Amino acid sequence: MSKVALITGITGQDGSYLAELLLEKGYEVHGIKR
């Protein structure tokens, strides 16, 4: 079973860093921007 993450504010500095980190760890990443 794959791990899924939802990141709010993915276009910000912290959100984009977190998305990249989770993708490297094998997560399926979904994001919401304002």
KOLSEMI-636656 format. One record per residue: residue number from 1; x, y, z of N, C-alpha, C, CB in turn. Coordinates in Angstrom, 2 decimals. Each point is the difference from the previous one (the first is absolute). Glycine has a CB too. Layout:
{atom NUM {X Y Z} {X Y Z} {X Y Z} {X Y Z}}
...
***
This chain:
{atom 1 {0.85 -1.19 0.00} {-0.85 1.19 0.00} {0.90 1.24 0.00} {-1.87 -1.24 1.24}}
{atom 2 {1.59 2.16 -2.14} {0.83 1.19 -0.11} {-0.42 1.05 1.02} {0.34 -0.46 -2.45}}
{atom 3 {0.61 1.29 2.82} {-0.27 1.09 0.93} {-0.37 1.23 -0.80} {1.61 -0.95 1.72}}
{atom 4 {-2.61 1.67 -1.23} {-0.51 1.18 -0.70} {0.08 1.20 0.94} {-1.54 -1.42 -1.44}}
{atom 5 {1.96 2.57 0.90} {0.07 1.23 0.80} {-0.74 1.11 -0.72} {2.22 -0.70 0.98}}
{atom 6 {-2.95 1.50 -0.21} {-0.65 1.20 -0.51} {0.67 1.20 0.65} {-2.23 -1.21 -0.37}}
{atom 7 {2.77 2.10 -0.45} {0.72 1.17 0.51} {-0.77 1.25 -0.39} {2.23 -1.20 -0.15}}
{atom 8 {-2.63 1.97 1.16} {-0.64 1.29 -0.28} {1.11 1.04 -0.07} {-2.19 -0.67 1.16}}
{atom 9 {2.08 1.60 -2.09} {1.04 1.01 -0.16} {1.25 -0.56 -0.66} {-0.88 1.16 2.00}}
{atom 10 {0.68 -2.05 -2.97} {1.12 -0.71 -0.62} {0.92 0.92 -0.81} {-1.44 -2.03 -0.08}}
{atom 11 {0.95 3.20 -0.31} {0.84 0.90 -0.80} {0.94 0.85 0.86} {-1.82 0.07 -1.69}}
{atom 12 {1.64 -0.11 2.99} {0.89 0.75 0.89} {1.33 -0.71 0.20} {-2.00 0.92 1.15}}
{atom 13 {2.91 -0.25 -0.45} {1.34 -0.55 0.21} {-0.05 -1.33 0.76} {0.91 2.33 0.01}}
{atom 14 {-1.61 -2.36 1.12} {-0.05 -1.21 0.80} {-0.80 -1.10 -0.69} {0.19 1.39 2.06}}
{atom 15 {-1.29 -1.02 -2.70} {-0.82 -0.99 -0.68} {0.72 -0.68 -1.15} {-1.98 1.32 0.64}}
{atom 16 {2.73 -0.55 -1.42} {0.72 -0.58 -1.13} {1.14 -0.88 0.49} {-0.61 1.98 -1.42}}
{atom 17 {1.28 -1.58 2.49} {1.07 -0.82 0.57} {-0.56 -1.32 0.53} {1.29 2.09 0.61}}
{atom 18 {-2.42 -2.00 0.10} {-0.63 -1.20 0.55} {-0.45 -0.94 -1.12} {-0.73 1.32 2.00}}
{atom 19 {0.16 -0.77 -3.06} {-0.45 -0.82 -1.13} {1.17 -0.75 -0.62} {-1.87 1.61 -0.43}}
{atom 20 {2.97 -0.93 0.23} {1.18 -0.63 -0.59} {0.53 -1.12 0.90} {0.57 2.16 -1.15}}
{atom 21 {-0.52 -1.90 2.44} {0.48 -0.99 0.96} {-0.89 -1.25 0.00} {0.94 1.86 1.41}}
{atom 22 {-2.25 -1.64 -1.38} {-0.93 -1.13 0.03} {0.05 -0.80 -1.29} {-1.46 1.29 1.55}}
{atom 23 {1.60 -0.62 -2.69} {0.12 -0.71 -1.27} {1.23 -0.89 -0.02} {-1.18 1.88 -1.15}}
{atom 24 {2.28 -1.39 1.70} {1.22 -0.80 0.07} {-0.18 -1.23 0.88} {1.34 2.08 -0.36}}
{atom 25 {-2.23 -1.97 1.35} {-0.25 -1.11 0.92} {-1.09 -0.94 -0.52} {0.69 1.47 1.88}}
{atom 26 {-1.21 -1.21 -3.09} {-0.96 -0.91 -0.61} {-1.46 0.33 0.22} {1.72 -1.67 0.26}}
{atom 27 {-2.00 2.84 0.27} {-1.39 0.40 0.23} {-0.65 0.44 -1.31} {0.58 0.69 2.35}}
{atom 28 {-1.89 -0.85 -2.42} {-0.80 0.62 -1.05} {-0.45 1.34 0.58} {-0.80 -2.26 -1.04}}
{atom 29 {1.19 3.36 0.40} {-0.23 1.33 0.58} {-1.06 0.76 -0.80} {2.37 0.05 0.83}}
{atom 30 {-3.33 0.51 -0.10} {-1.02 0.87 -0.58} {0.11 1.34 0.71} {-1.56 -1.94 -0.56}}
{atom 31 {1.35 3.03 -0.18} {0.15 1.31 0.60} {-1.15 0.93 -0.32} {2.43 -0.31 -0.13}}
{atom 32 {-2.63 1.26 1.03} {-1.02 1.04 -0.16} {0.71 1.34 0.05} {-1.82 -1.44 1.07}}
{atom 33 {1.49 2.30 -2.04} {0.55 1.36 0.04} {-1.12 0.99 0.18} {1.92 -0.68 -1.47}}
{atom 34 {-1.56 1.85 1.93} {-1.00 1.03 0.26} {-0.23 0.82 -1.22} {0.65 0.06 2.38}}
***
